[in-house]
Amino acid sequence: MDRRKGTYVTYRELAPAPELRAHVRAYFSFTPDARPWRGRRALVREARFARGEPFCSPVFADPRASLVMELGASCRIGEGWSRGTSVRAYAIGALRAVGSTADTARAEMVGAYLEPGAASSLLRAPGVELTDRVVDLGLLWGSGSARLAEDLADLDEAARVDRLEAALAARLRAAPQRDLRLDVAGLAAWARNEPARMTVRRLADAAGVSRQHLTRVFREVVGVSPKRYCRLVRFQAGLAHAGAGAGVPWARVAAELGYADQSHMIAEFRELSSLTPERLATERWFHPFILEAKSVVPPSRRRV
């Protein structure tokens, strides 16, 4: 990036405190002209855009819920930042599919990507009740969510993350304990680590339950079936090829990701992102899941 242009927007992901790591995958911050990070937590990922550089963020299907606080400002390609937009807080449930690519506008925001199954403890709603929905946080947390969003809008980036984490930690401590007798979070993590080889049968056998029981619990806790979850993590692993340019050997990629063939992969990408693999590779995109896919160590080939 040409530093003489100045920073237009900064996106960051930051690691949660130890007590929340089983529930929060990462905090994120999207803000103008952010200062170098000097916070106490580890910086997981960062992307910066210089003034005048375009960015376009598509909508991707995702099996994880997230919490978002929009903070009263927005930016649009070619127009820069403006204030006066709404300060609001909302939760996004697991998204099984998408219907269109994204707008060019982005709100200044801070939030958290939740681990599969964390919606019950942190949002106080079963995952299945949030699936394919964007829900005003006031319906889940009450009027205190609006006050929290207003408070965050007045803070700097580091203080915002700390304040949000304190709120989530307080909710976790007050959450009722659930005895699921099934390690849904562990099974979900395993599927993410082996996206090309994972099947519902492998998950059910590892958990020692029937596929029907696994599906019932997984859908209730995570918000999607284990079959859909495996499809989503396989697709997201393929996002590592975003921006790679022309000439990606897609037939080989399809085989490596565990698709039946290239046509199967193309159909999946269309359903879960509204993009073909070729378009994903040859155009410039910004999305947190792309950053994540590019940073992940290649999946383990271990057999269970």
C-alpha positions in Angstrom: 0.0 0.0 0.0 1.2 3.5 -0.8 1.5 5.0 2.7 1.5 8.5 1.3 -2.2 8.1 0.5 -3.0 7.5 4.1 -5.2 4.8 5.5 -8.8 4.7 4.3 -10.1 1.9 6.4 -8.7 -0.8 8.7 -10.2 -4.2 9.4 -8.8 -6.1 12.3 -9.5 -9.4 14.1 -8.3 -9.8 17.7 -8.1 -12.8 19.9 -10.5 -13.1 22.9 -9.5 -13.5 26.5 -8.9 -17.1 27.7 -12.3 -17.3 29.5 -14.1 -16.6 26.2 -12.1 -18.6 23.8 -14.5 -21.6 23.8 -17.3 -19.2 22.8 -15.7 -16.3 20.8 -13.6 -17.1 17.7 -12.4 -13.5 17.3 -13.4 -9.9 17.8 -13.5 -7.7 14.7 -13.2 -4.0 14.2 -13.8 -2.0 11.0 -12.9 1.6 11.4 -11.4 4.6 9.6 -7.8 5.6 10.0 -7.1 3.3 12.9 -3.9 3.7 14.9 -1.3 0.9 15.1 -2.6 -1.7 17.5 -1.1 -1.6 20.9 -3.7 -3.5 22.8 -3.0 -6.4 25.2 -4.6 -9.0 23.0 -3.1 -10.8 20.0 -3.8 -9.4 16.6 -5.1 -12.3 14.5 -5.6 -10.7 11.1 -5.5 -7.2 9.7 -6.3 -5.6 6.3 -5.8 -2.0 5.4 -7.0 0.0 2.4 -5.4 3.2 1.2 -7.5 6.2 0.2 -8.9 5.6 -3.3 -8.4 1.9 -3.3 -11.7 0.0 -4.0 -13.0 -2.8 -1.9 -16.0 -5.0 -2.5 -17.2 -7.4 0.2 -19.5 -10.3 -1.0 -22.0 -12.1 1.3 -21.0 -15.6 2.1 -22.9 -18.4 3.8 -21.6 -19.2 7.3 -22.4 -21.7 10.0 -21.4 -19.4 12.8 -23.5 -16.7 14.5 -22.0 -13.2 15.0 -22.7 -10.1 17.0 -22.4 -6.7 15.3 -22.4 -3.1 16.7 -22.7 -0.4 14.0 -21.3 2.8 15.3 -22.8 5.8 13.4 -20.5 6.1 10.4 -20.2 4.4 7.0 -17.9 4.4 4.0 -18.7 3.9 0.3 -16.4 3.4 -2.6 -15.6 6.8 -4.2 -17.3 8.8 -1.5 -15.3 8.1 1.6 -16.6 8.2 5.2 -19.7 10.0 6.4 -21.3 10.2 9.8 -25.0 10.3 10.8 -25.9 6.7 10.1 -27.7 4.7 12.8 -26.0 3.3 15.9 -27.5 -0.2 16.2 -26.7 -3.6 17.5 -27.8 -6.9 16.1 -27.1 -10.7 15.9 -26.7 -12.6 12.7 -27.5 -16.3 12.9 -26.0 -19.1 10.8 -26.6 -18.4 7.1 -27.3 -21.5 5.0 -27.1 -19.7 1.7 -27.0 -16.3 0.1 -29.0 -14.5 -2.6 -26.8 -11.7 -3.9 -23.4 -10.1 -3.8 -22.8 -7.3 -1.3 -23.2 -3.5 -1.4 -20.2 -1.2 -1.7 -21.1 0.5 1.6 -19.7 -0.6 5.0 -20.6 0.7 8.4 -18.0 1.4 11.0 -18.4 -1.5 13.4 -17.1 -3.7 16.1 -18.3 -7.2 16.9 -17.6 -10.8 17.6 -17.6 -14.0 15.6 -19.0 -16.7 17.8 -18.0 -20.3 17.9 -20.6 -22.9 16.9 -23.0 -23.4 19.7 -22.1 -20.2 21.6 -25.4 -18.4 20.7 -27.2 -20.1 23.6 -24.7 -18.8 26.2 -23.9 -15.3 24.8 -27.1 -14.4 22.9 -29.5 -16.4 25.0 -31.2 -18.0 22.0 -30.8 -21.5 20.6 -28.9 -21.4 17.3 -31.9 -22.8 15.4 -34.0 -19.7 16.3 -31.4 -17.4 14.6 -30.8 -19.3 11.4 -30.9 -17.1 8.3 -32.0 -14.2 10.4 -30.6 -10.7 11.4 -32.1 -10.0 14.9 -32.1 -6.7 16.7 -30.0 -7.3 19.8 -32.6 -5.6 22.0 -34.9 -8.6 21.4 -32.3 -10.9 22.9 -30.6 -8.7 25.5 -33.2 -6.0 26.3 -32.7 -2.3 26.3 -29.1 -2.5 27.6 -27.9 -3.5 24.1 -28.8 0.0 22.8 -26.9 1.6 25.6 -23.9 -0.6 25.0 -23.8 0.3 21.3 -24.0 4.0 22.1 -21.2 3.6 24.6 -19.0 1.9 22.1 -19.5 4.6 19.5 -17.9 7.1 21.9 -14.7 5.0 22.5 -11.5 4.4 20.6 -10.9 1.1 19.0 -9.0 -0.6 21.8 -11.5 0.5 24.4 -14.4 -0.7 22.2 -13.0 -4.2 22.1 -12.4 -4.3 25.8 -15.9 -3.0 26.6 -17.5 -5.5 24.3 -15.5 -8.3 25.8 -16.5 -7.3 29.3 -20.1 -7.4 28.3 -19.8 -10.9 26.8 -17.8 -12.2 29.8 -20.6 -11.0 32.1 -23.3 -12.7 30.1 -21.3 -15.9 30.0 -20.8 -15.9 33.8 -24.6 -15.5 34.2 -25.6 -18.0 31.6 -27.3 -21.2 32.8 -25.2 -24.4 32.3 -26.4 -26.8 29.7 -25.7 -30.5 29.7 -25.8 -31.5 26.1 -23.9 -34.8 26.5 -22.5 -34.1 23.1 -19.4 -32.1 22.3 -20.9 -30.1 19.5 -18.2 -27.4 19.6 -15.5 -30.1 19.4 -17.1 -31.9 16.5 -17.5 -28.5 14.7 -13.8 -27.7 15.2 -12.8 -31.1 13.9 -14.9 -30.6 10.7 -13.3 -27.2 10.2 -9.8 -28.9 10.5 -10.7 -31.6 7.9 -13.1 -30.0 5.5 -12.3 -32.2 2.5 -12.8 -35.5 4.3 -15.6 -34.8 6.8 -18.9 -36.6 6.7 -21.9 -36.8 8.9 -21.2 -40.5 9.4 -17.6 -39.7 10.7 -19.0 -37.1 13.1 -21.7 -39.4 14.4 -19.3 -42.4 14.8 -16.9 -40.2 16.7 -19.6 -38.9 19.0 -21.0 -42.4 19.5 -24.6 -41.4 18.5 -26.8 -42.0 15.5 -26.9 -39.6 12.6 -30.4 -38.7 13.4 -29.5 -37.8 17.0 -26.5 -35.8 15.9 -28.6 -33.9 13.3 -31.2 -33.0 15.9 -28.7 -31.7 18.4 -26.5 -30.0 15.9 -29.4 -28.1 14.3 -30.7 -27.0 17.6 -27.3 -25.8 19.0 -25.5 -24.6 15.9 -28.5 -23.6 13.7 -27.6 -25.8 10.7 -27.5 -29.6 10.2 -24.1 -31.4 10.4 -24.4 -32.1 6.6 -24.9 -28.3 5.9 -22.1 -27.5 8.3 -19.7 -29.8 6.5 -20.7 -28.2 3.1 -20.1 -24.7 4.5 -16.6 -25.4 6.0 -15.5 -27.1 2.8 -16.7 -24.1 0.7 -14.9 -21.7 3.1 -11.7 -23.6 2.8 -11.9 -22.9 -1.0 -11.9 -19.2 -0.3 -8.1 -19.4 0.0 -8.1 -19.1 -3.8 -9.9 -15.8 -3.9 -7.9 -13.2 -5.8 -5.4 -15.8 -7.1 -5.9 -14.7 -10.7 -6.6 -16.7 -13.8 -5.2 -20.1 -14.3 -6.2 -21.8 -11.0 -6.4 -25.6 -11.7 -10.0 -25.9 -10.6 -10.4 -29.6 -11.4 -7.5 -30.3 -9.0 -8.8 -27.9 -6.4 -12.3 -29.6 -6.6 -10.6 -33.0 -5.9 -8.5 -31.6 -3.1 -11.6 -30.1 -1.4 -13.5 -33.3 -1.7 -16.0 -32.3 -4.3 -17.3 -35.0 -6.7 -16.1 -32.9 -9.7 -15.6 -29.4 -10.8 -19.3 -28.9 -11.7 -20.2 -29.9 -8.2 -17.8 -27.3 -6.8 -19.2 -24.6 -9.1 -22.7 -25.3 -8.1 -21.8 -25.2 -4.4 -19.9 -21.9 -4.8 -22.9 -20.3 -6.6 -25.3 -21.4 -3.8 -23.1 -20.3 -0.9 -21.7 -17.1 -2.3 -23.5 -16.2 -5.6 -20.0 -16.3 -7.2 -18.3 -18.8 -9.4 -14.9 -20.0 -8.4 -13.4 -18.3 -11.5 -15.0 -14.9 -10.6 -13.8 -15.3 -7.0 -10.3 -15.8 -8.2 -10.1 -13.2 -10.9 -11.7 -10.2 -9.2 -10.6 -8.3 -6.1 -12.7 -9.1 -3.0 -12.4 -8.2 0.7 -14.0 -10.5 3.2 -12.9 -11.7 6.6 -13.5 -15.4 5.6 -11.1 -14.9 2.7 -8.4 -13.6 5.1 -9.1 -16.6 7.4 -9.0 -19.2 4.6 -5.6 -17.8 3.4 -4.1 -18.0 6.9 -5.2 -21.5 7.8 -2.6 -24.3 7.9 -3.5 -27.0 5.3 -6.0 -29.5 6.8 -4.6 -32.5 8.6 -4.7 -35.8 6.9 -5.1 -37.7 10.2 -7.6 -40.6 10.2 -9.8 -41.3 13.2 
